[in-house]
Amino acid sequence: MCDVCDELDEKIEHYKKVRVAMTDQLTIERIKALIAELEAQKAALHPEQK
């Protein structure tokens, strides 16, 4: 893994922890969208890996 992937993984884990603590459904949905965006960025960096 590259350094960028490591940073993205850290952000993803952070957002997952924050999501668990939230009770507002709109906020939870937005956090899920952010996680999906970060995962897409990570996948775009290494398209050969699945």
N, C-alpha and C positions, 0 to 999 in steps of 0.2 A: 504494500500500500504506500501511497505517496503522502507527503505532508498535508496536502490539501484535503485528501480523503480523511486523514486523521482529524483535521479541524472540523470537517463536516460531520464526522461521527460524534465528536464531542458536542456539537450544536444539537444534533438529533437527539442524543441522550438527554441533554439539558431540557429540550422542549418536551420530551416524553415525561420527565419528572414533573415539570410545571403543569402539564396537562392533567396528571393524576390529582393534583391539588386543586384544580378548578372545579367549580360547580355550575358556572354559567355556560349553557350549551353553545351559544354563539362564539364565545371565547375558545371553547374546546374544538369547535369546527375550524376556526381560524388556525389554531395550533396544528391541527391535523393537516391543514393545507400547507402550512410552513414546512412541516416534516416531509410531506410529499415533494415539495419544491426542492428541498435539500437532497433528498434521495435521488431525484431526477438529475440534479447537478452532479452528484457523485457518479451516477450511471453514465452520464455524458463524458466524464473524464476518462473512463475505461470501458468503452462499449463492448469490448471483447469478453469482459467478465460478466457472468450472470449468476 
